[in-house]
Amino acid sequence: MKKYICVSPHLIIFLVSVSVIISACSSGTMQPTDVELLGSIENAFVNIAKQSKPAIVGVSVERRHESGTVQQEGSGFIFRTDGYILTNDHVVRDAAVIRVQLLDRSQFEAKLIGTDINTDIAVLKINAKEELPILQLANSEQVQVGQFAIAIGNPFQLNHTVTTGIVSGKERVILPERGLIRYQDFIQTDAWINTGNSGGPLLNIHGEVIGINALIRRPDDTPATNAVRAGAGFAIPSNLVEKIGMQLIANGRIIRGFLGIRMQPATQGIRVMSVLRDMPAHLGGLQRNDIIVGYNGKKVEDINEFKMWIADSQVGKSSQVTVLREGHERIFTVTIAEMPALQAGRPIENNSVAWRRLGLTVRKLESGDFERYTYLTDEDRGVIVDRVRINSPIPQGSLIIKVNGENVRSAQDFDAFLQKVGTDLEQVILEVKSSHGTEMVTMKLSD
C-alpha cells in the first residue's frame, strides 16, 4: 500500500525562499567588485571633504617687528555657529592682526578670545551675519590606531588641501618642557600635513574632528619649522581641545593647579626628582626620591595623567599624596597652588610698580577665578596675586582686597596707589584673602 506525505504549501514556499537566498549568496554576482569597493571608499572621502570644507578657515596673522611686518598663514575650524574658531596657539601668538578667510573667500578680522601655550590651543571669534557651518568634535578616547584619518588645511597657502592616511599612534609625548609645563597626548598620523596645516582639523570617516593638527617631525626628531615632508604628523586630541576651548571662551585664560615638583617615571609610580622651595609639595613635606603612588585615592602610574590631575585640581584645595619613602608608604596633605607664570608660559612683567616696590605682580579678578580658587565667594572684590618673589609673605593666588585701608579694584588702581605714596613711606598694610583666611599683611616698600 502506498503511503502519501502531505506537505503544507507554506512549508514549500519557505523552502523555495531559503533555496533562492542560499543560491544568491553563493553567487559571485551579488558581491561588490573591487572597483565598486574602491568607489565606495572614494565617495566617502569625497563626501567628507565636501561636507567639512565650509567649516574650515584660513588664518592669516600679522606680527610687527622693528624690521617691519611679518605675515604667517595657518588653519582653523569653526566649532560653534556663532563664530567661535579653534586653532593653535603658535599660529596666533603675538599677533597684531588676525584675519580669517572662509571657503567662499569672505574675510573677517578675528578677535583673540584666549590662548593656552601649555596645550598649544587658541580660540578666535568672528562676527558673521548668519549662523556658520561647524565641525563636530569626536570622542578622542575612542580613536583607534589603524583607523582612517583625513587632514584638511592650508599648507603653503594651498587653501583647503585634503590629505588622507591612518592614525599611526596615540598618547605621544614628544616636546621638551624646558621650564614650560606642557600637556601632551598627541595623536600621530601619516596623513600629509605641513607648514600652514597647523590649527586645521584631523577628521574621522564620519567627518568629526578627532584632533587639531599641531606639528610634524624631522628625521632627527626635532620640530619641523620649514617646508619638509617628515612623514609623521601630530594632532592635539579632541577631548583636550574641547575642554581647553570651552574654558578659554568662559574665562579667557586657563587657571591650573600646581604641585611644584620635577619628576620622572619609576617602576612603582613616579619618582620626585626635585622639589621647588615654598611650593605645595615642599610645604606639604614631600622630598626628593619619594615615589608617588597615589593622589586623592587614585593610583598614580602615568606622569602625563598625574600632571592632568594636578592641573585640574582647584587652587587652595587640600589633596592627599601617597608616597613610598624608604620602602614605607606615607600620606601627605598638600594645598594646591596656582601654576606660576613661568611654567604657564605667561609673560612676566618686571617693570610694574608693584613688582619693583613689593616684589609681586597682580591681575584683575575674573569670573573663572571663582571656580578655581576654593576660598573665593561671589562677593569678593580685589586683585589676584599673579607672581611673587621667593620668600614673599603673600602666596601666589591670594586676593588683595585693600591697601592701607583703601579698596583695590584693578591692577591699575594698585600700581597707582603704590606710585602715589612717597619714597619716605617704608611699608604698606595689605588686606589679603587666601586659603589661610583673611589677614592683614605688612610689607616693606622698596624705592
C-alpha positions in Angstrom: 0.0 0.0 0.0 1.4 3.4 -1.0 1.9 6.0 1.7 1.4 9.6 0.9 3.1 12.5 2.7 1.1 15.7 2.8 3.3 18.8 2.7 2.0 22.2 3.7 2.0 24.9 1.0 3.6 27.3 3.5 6.5 25.0 4.1 7.0 24.7 0.3 7.2 28.5 0.0 9.6 28.7 2.9 11.9 26.1 1.4 11.9 27.7 -2.0 12.7 31.1 -0.5 15.7 29.7 1.5 16.9 28.0 -1.6 16.8 31.2 -3.6 18.7 33.1 -0.8 21.4 30.5 -0.5 21.8 30.4 -4.2 22.0 34.2 -4.4 24.6 34.3 -1.6 26.7 31.7 -3.2 26.7 33.5 -6.5 29.5 36.0 -7.2 27.2 38.4 -8.9 25.9 39.7 -5.6 29.3 40.5 -4.2 30.7 44.0 -4.9 33.6 44.1 -7.3 37.0 45.5 -6.4 36.2 48.7 -8.4 32.9 49.1 -6.6 34.6 48.7 -3.2 37.2 51.3 -4.2 34.4 53.6 -5.5 32.6 53.4 -2.1 35.8 54.4 -0.3 36.5 57.1 -2.8 32.9 58.5 -2.4 33.3 58.5 1.4 36.4 60.7 1.2 34.8 63.0 -1.4 31.7 63.5 0.8 33.7 64.2 3.9 35.7 66.8 2.0 32.6 68.5 0.6 30.8 68.5 4.0 33.8 69.7 6.0 35.3 72.4 3.9 32.7 75.1 4.6 33.6 75.0 8.3 37.4 75.1 7.8 39.1 78.5 7.6 42.4 80.0 6.7 44.1 82.1 9.4 46.3 85.0 8.4 48.4 86.6 11.1 50.4 89.9 11.1 53.3 90.3 13.5 55.0 93.6 13.8 58.8 93.8 14.4 61.3 96.6 14.2 62.3 95.4 10.7 58.7 95.5 9.5 55.5 93.4 9.3 55.7 89.6 9.0 52.8 87.6 7.8 52.1 83.9 8.6 49.4 81.6 7.4 47.7 78.8 9.3 44.4 77.0 9.6 41.4 76.6 11.9 37.9 75.4 12.0 34.5 76.7 13.2 33.1 74.7 16.1 30.2 77.0 17.2 27.6 78.5 14.9 28.1 81.9 16.5 31.6 82.2 15.1 34.0 80.6 17.6 37.0 79.1 15.9 39.7 76.7 17.2 43.3 76.9 16.1 46.8 76.6 17.5 48.4 79.0 20.0 51.6 79.1 17.9 49.6 80.2 14.9 48.2 83.4 16.6 50.8 84.1 19.3 51.9 87.7 19.5 49.7 88.7 16.6 48.9 92.3 15.9 46.1 91.5 13.4 44.3 88.2 12.9 42.2 87.6 9.7 40.1 84.6 8.9 39.0 83.6 5.4 36.1 81.2 4.7 35.6 78.8 1.9 33.6 81.4 -0.1 36.7 83.8 0.2 34.8 86.2 2.5 37.2 87.6 5.1 36.8 88.7 8.7 39.0 90.3 11.3 39.1 87.9 14.2 39.2 88.6 17.9 41.5 86.5 20.1 39.3 85.1 22.9 42.0 83.2 24.7 45.2 81.2 24.2 46.9 78.4 26.1 50.6 77.9 25.4 50.7 74.7 27.6 48.5 72.8 25.2 49.0 75.0 22.1 45.3 75.7 21.8 43.7 79.1 20.9 40.1 80.3 20.4 39.1 83.1 17.9 35.8 84.8 17.3 34.4 86.3 14.2 31.1 88.2 13.8 29.1 86.9 10.8 25.5 87.9 10.0 24.3 84.3 9.6 24.9 81.1 11.5 28.1 79.4 10.4 28.7 75.8 9.4 30.5 73.8 12.1 32.5 70.6 12.6 31.5 68.3 15.4 34.2 67.1 17.9 34.5 63.3 18.3 35.4 61.5 21.5 39.1 61.0 21.0 39.2 58.3 23.7 37.5 56.1 21.0 40.1 56.7 18.4 42.0 53.6 17.4 45.3 53.1 15.8 44.8 52.0 12.2 41.6 53.9 11.5 41.4 56.3 8.6 42.4 60.0 9.2 41.7 62.9 7.0 43.6 66.2 7.3 42.3 69.5 5.8 44.1 72.8 5.9 46.2 75.4 4.1 49.7 74.1 3.7 51.9 76.5 1.8 48.8 78.7 1.2 47.2 75.9 -0.8 43.7 76.5 0.6 41.6 73.6 1.8 44.1 70.9 0.9 42.7 67.4 1.7 45.1 64.5 2.6 44.4 61.1 3.9 46.1 58.4 5.9 45.6 56.5 9.1 46.1 57.0 12.8 49.6 55.8 13.3 49.8 56.1 17.1 48.3 57.6 20.3 49.4 59.1 23.5 52.6 60.5 22.0 54.7 62.8 24.2 57.4 64.4 22.1 58.1 68.0 23.1 60.6 69.0 25.8 59.3 71.2 28.7 62.3 73.5 29.3 60.6 75.4 32.1 57.2 75.5 30.4 54.9 72.7 31.6 53.3 71.0 28.5 50.3 68.8 28.5 50.8 66.3 25.7 48.7 63.4 24.4 49.2 63.7 20.7 47.5 61.5 18.0 50.1 60.5 15.4 49.1 60.3 11.8 50.8 59.7 8.4 48.2 61.9 6.7 50.3 64.5 4.9 50.4 67.8 6.9 52.9 70.6 6.6 53.5 74.3 7.1 50.1 76.0 7.2 48.2 72.9 8.3 48.6 74.0 11.9 45.3 74.6 13.6 43.3 72.6 11.0 41.3 69.5 11.8 42.1 65.8 11.7 38.9 64.0 10.9 37.5 60.5 11.1 35.4 58.9 8.3 32.3 60.5 9.8 33.7 64.0 9.3 34.1 64.5 13.1 37.2 66.2 14.5 39.5 63.8 16.3 42.3 66.4 16.8 43.9 69.7 15.8 46.9 69.3 13.6 49.8 70.9 15.5 53.2 69.8 14.4 55.4 67.5 12.3 58.8 65.9 12.9 62.1 65.9 11.1 64.0 62.7 10.7 66.3 63.8 13.5 63.3 64.1 15.8 63.4 67.9 16.1 60.3 70.0 15.4 59.9 70.8 11.7 59.5 74.5 11.0 60.4 74.8 7.4 59.0 73.0 4.3 59.7 69.3 4.8 57.9 66.0 4.3 58.5 64.5 7.7 56.2 61.5 7.4 54.9 61.9 11.0 52.2 64.4 11.9 50.8 65.0 15.4 47.4 66.3 16.4 46.0 67.5 19.8 43.2 65.1 20.8 39.7 66.5 20.5 38.7 65.8 24.2 41.6 68.0 25.4 40.7 70.6 22.7 37.1 70.8 23.8 38.0 71.2 27.5 40.5 73.9 26.9 38.4 75.6 24.3 35.4 75.9 26.5 37.4 77.2 29.4 39.0 79.9 27.2 35.6 81.0 26.0 34.3 81.2 29.6 37.4 82.8 31.2 39.8 83.9 28.5 42.6 82.0 30.2 43.4 78.7 31.9 44.0 78.5 35.7 45.9 75.4 36.6 46.8 73.7 39.8 50.5 73.4 40.7 52.4 71.0 43.0 56.0 72.2 42.4 58.0 69.1 41.7 60.2 67.7 38.9 59.5 64.1 38.3 60.3 61.0 36.1 58.8 57.6 35.7 59.6 54.9 38.2 58.7 51.2 38.4 56.1 51.6 41.2 54.9 55.1 40.3 56.5 58.5 39.8 59.8 59.5 41.3 60.2 63.0 42.7 63.5 64.3 41.3 63.4 67.8 42.9 61.0 69.9 45.0 60.6 73.6 44.5 61.1 75.6 47.7 58.0 77.1 49.3 55.7 75.4 46.8 52.8 73.0 47.8 54.9 69.8 47.7 57.7 71.3 49.8 55.3 72.8 52.3 53.4 69.5 52.5 56.5 67.5 53.3 57.4 65.7 50.0 61.1 65.1 49.4 63.5 64.2 46.7 63.4 60.5 45.7 59.9 60.0 47.1 57.9 57.6 44.9 54.3 59.0 44.3 51.9 56.1 44.1 48.5 57.7 44.8 46.7 61.0 44.5 43.3 61.5 46.3 42.7 57.8 46.4 43.6 57.2 42.7 46.6 55.0 41.7 49.4 57.0 40.1 51.1 55.2 37.2 51.5 57.7 34.3 53.2 61.1 34.5 51.0 62.8 32.0 47.8 61.6 33.6 49.1 62.7 37.0 50.0 66.2 35.6 46.4 66.5 34.3 45.0 65.6 37.7 47.1 68.3 39.4 46.3 70.9 36.7 42.5 70.2 37.1 42.7 70.5 40.9 41.2 73.6 42.5 43.6 76.1 43.7 43.6 76.1 47.5 42.2 72.6 47.7 43.8 70.1 50.1 44.8 66.9 48.4 46.2 63.7 49.6 49.5 62.5 48.1 50.6 58.9 48.9 54.3 58.2 48.5 56.8 55.4 49.2 59.7 56.6 51.2 62.5 54.1 52.1 60.0 51.3 51.4 57.3 52.6 53.7 54.0 54.1 52.5 53.2 57.6 53.8 50.4 60.1 53.1 50.9 63.8 52.9 48.4 66.6 52.7 49.3 69.4 50.2 47.4 72.6 49.4 47.3 73.1 45.6 48.7 76.4 44.4 48.2 78.2 41.0 50.7 77.4 38.4 53.3 80.2 38.3 53.5 82.5 35.3 56.9 81.0 34.1 55.5 77.4 34.0 52.2 78.6 32.5 54.0 80.5 29.7 52.6 83.8 30.6 54.7 86.9 30.1 56.4 88.1 33.3 56.1 91.8 34.0 59.2 93.0 35.9 58.7 96.7 35.3 55.4 97.3 37.1 55.4 99.5 40.2 54.1 96.5 42.3 57.0 94.3 41.3 59.6 97.0 41.9 58.3 98.1 45.3 56.7 94.9 46.7 58.1 92.0 44.7 54.8 90.9 43.3 52.5 91.3 40.3 48.7 91.4 40.3 45.9 91.0 37.7 42.2 91.6 37.7 39.7 89.2 39.4 38.0 87.2 36.6 34.9 85.1 36.5 36.9 81.8 36.2 38.7 82.6 39.4 35.6 81.9 41.5 35.5 78.3 40.1 39.2 77.5 40.6 40.0 79.2 43.9 38.2 77.5 46.7 38.5 80.4 49.1 36.6 83.0 46.9 33.0 83.9 47.2 30.8 85.8 44.8 31.0 88.9 47.0 34.8 89.1 46.9 36.5 92.0 45.1 40.1 92.9 44.6 43.1 91.8 42.6 44.7 88.3 42.3 48.5 88.0 43.1 49.9 86.6 39.8 53.6 86.2 40.7 55.7 86.7 43.8 59.4 86.7 44.7 60.8 83.9 46.7 60.1 84.2 50.5 57.2 86.6 49.9 54.8 86.7 52.9 51.9 86.7 50.4 51.3 83.4 48.5 50.7 83.4 44.8 46.9 83.2 44.0 45.9 85.4 47.0 43.3 88.1 46.7 44.4 91.6 47.7 41.3 93.4 48.9 42.7 96.7 50.4 46.0 98.6 50.6 46.3 100.9 53.7 42.5 100.7 54.1 41.6 101.6 50.5 39.7 99.2 48.3 41.6 97.8 45.3 39.6 97.2 42.2 42.2 96.7 39.4 45.9 96.3 38.8 46.0 99.9 37.6 44.5 101.0 41.0 47.1 99.0 42.9 50.0 100.4 40.9 48.6 103.9 41.0 48.4 103.8 44.8 52.0 102.5 45.1 53.1 105.2 42.7 51.4 107.8 44.7 52.9 107.0 48.1 56.3 108.8 48.5 59.6 107.1 48.9 59.6 108.3 52.6 56.9 105.7 53.3 58.6 102.5 54.3 55.7 100.0 54.4 52.1 99.3 53.5 49.4 97.2 55.1 47.6 94.8 52.7 44.3 93.1 53.5 44.8 89.7 51.9 42.5 86.7 51.5 43.8 83.2 50.7 43.3 79.6 51.6 44.7 80.6 55.0 41.8 83.0 55.6 41.7 86.8 55.6 44.6 88.6 57.3 46.5 91.9 57.4 50.0 91.7 56.0 52.6 94.4 56.4 55.1 94.7 53.6 58.2 96.8 53.3 58.4 99.1 50.3 61.5 99.3 48.0 62.5 102.6 46.4 
